[in-house]
Amino acid sequence: MVYKKYIKRGGKLYGPYYYKSIKQNGKVITEYVGPCKETKSMKKKSSLKKFFKTFFISLPIIVLVIALFSLPLNQINEKQDNQNSNLGLIINNLKKKIIKVEVLGLDITQFWEQKPPEDRVIDTLVEQCTVAYYQGCGGAEAILD
């Protein structure tokens, strides 16, 4: 008769170990049989299942990585070329404007620091009026000269 034995060590369960009992010279002796044929075939099946799972999971990942590295490189290079040409046009336009300003005899710093006419009008209006702020009245009242 064959029976199973399990061993517990360090909180882990090991087994099953298959043993059989044999009677020799009036004494009962237990003999280790080894793994049963079902467990060997089960191990083969489980290893095949693991292989196929890892293969079918890793295959799409590998295809995606290859696609990401091979396909967009051409598109990225074309976009960079377009951006570089656009940047060159912008720089050329700025150089032409600066040259025109220098030809006219204007200072470039004054050219960039000039305010639009609306801002100048607002500045002159603010300089002409005195503003008194009252707390708790819901806002500010302007007293004009």
C-alpha positions in Angstrom: 0.0 0.0 0.0 1.4 3.5 -1.0 0.8 6.6 1.2 1.9 10.2 1.3 4.0 12.0 3.8 4.4 15.8 4.2 7.2 17.5 6.1 6.8 21.0 7.8 10.0 23.0 8.2 10.2 26.7 9.0 6.5 27.2 8.4 6.7 25.7 4.9 5.1 22.5 3.8 7.2 20.1 1.7 5.9 17.0 -0.1 4.1 14.8 -0.9 6.7 12.0 -0.5 5.4 8.6 -1.4 6.2 5.6 0.8 5.0 2.0 0.8 5.0 -0.5 3.7 6.7 -3.9 3.3 6.8 -6.8 5.8 10.3 -8.4 5.9 11.2 -11.1 8.5 8.2 -10.3 10.6 8.9 -6.5 10.8 7.1 -3.7 8.9 9.6 -1.6 6.9 8.7 1.7 5.1 10.3 2.2 1.8 10.5 5.4 -0.3 8.8 4.9 -3.7 9.7 8.3 -5.3 7.5 10.6 -7.2 4.5 9.1 -8.8 4.2 9.0 -12.6 1.3 11.6 -12.5 3.5 14.2 -10.8 6.2 13.9 -13.5 3.7 14.4 -16.3 2.1 17.2 -14.3 5.5 18.9 -13.9 6.0 18.7 -17.7 2.6 20.2 -18.4 3.1 23.0 -15.9 6.5 23.9 -17.3 5.0 24.0 -20.8 2.2 26.2 -19.6 4.7 28.6 -18.0 6.7 28.7 -21.2 3.7 29.5 -23.4 2.4 32.1 -21.0 5.8 33.9 -20.9 6.2 33.6 -24.7 2.7 35.0 -25.5 3.1 37.8 -23.0 6.6 38.8 -24.0 6.0 38.5 -27.8 3.7 41.6 -28.0 6.0 43.6 -25.7 8.9 42.8 -27.9 7.0 43.8 -31.0 5.9 47.1 -29.4 9.4 48.0 -28.4 10.7 47.3 -31.9 7.9 49.3 -33.4 8.5 52.2 -31.1 12.2 52.3 -31.9 12.0 51.8 -35.6 8.9 53.6 -36.9 9.0 57.1 -35.4 12.7 57.8 -36.0 12.0 58.9 -39.6 9.1 61.0 -38.5 11.0 62.6 -35.7 13.9 63.5 -38.0 11.5 65.1 -40.5 9.9 67.1 -37.8 13.3 68.3 -36.6 14.2 69.4 -40.1 11.0 71.3 -40.4 11.4 73.0 -37.0 15.0 73.9 -37.9 14.0 75.4 -41.2 11.2 77.4 -39.4 13.6 78.5 -36.7 16.0 79.7 -39.5 13.2 81.7 -41.1 12.3 83.4 -37.8 16.0 84.3 -37.1 16.4 85.7 -40.6 13.3 87.8 -40.2 14.5 89.1 -36.8 17.9 90.0 -38.4 16.2 91.9 -41.2 14.1 93.9 -38.7 17.2 94.7 -36.6 19.1 95.8 -39.7 16.2 98.1 -40.7 16.2 99.7 -37.3 20.0 100.2 -37.4 19.7 101.7 -40.9 17.1 104.2 -39.7 19.4 105.2 -36.9 17.2 104.1 -34.0 18.5 102.5 -30.9 17.4 98.9 -30.6 16.9 99.1 -26.9 14.4 101.9 -27.4 12.7 99.9 -30.1 12.1 97.0 -27.8 11.1 99.1 -24.8 8.6 101.3 -26.5 5.1 101.0 -25.1 2.0 100.8 -27.2 0.0 104.1 -27.4 -2.8 102.8 -25.1 -0.3 102.2 -22.3 1.0 105.7 -22.6 -2.5 107.2 -22.4 -3.2 105.2 -19.2 0.1 106.2 -17.6 -0.7 109.9 -18.2 -4.2 109.6 -16.8 -2.9 107.9 -13.7 -0.2 110.5 -13.1 -2.9 113.3 -13.3 -5.3 112.0 -10.7 -4.9 111.5 -7.0 -6.3 108.2 -5.6 -7.5 107.8 -2.1 -8.3 104.4 -0.7 -10.8 104.0 2.1 -10.9 100.7 3.9 -14.3 99.2 4.4 -16.1 101.2 1.7 -16.0 98.5 -0.9 -13.4 99.9 -3.2 -11.4 102.9 -4.2 -12.6 106.4 -5.2 -10.6 108.6 -7.5 -10.4 112.3 -6.8 -9.5 114.1 -10.0 -7.6 117.5 -10.0 
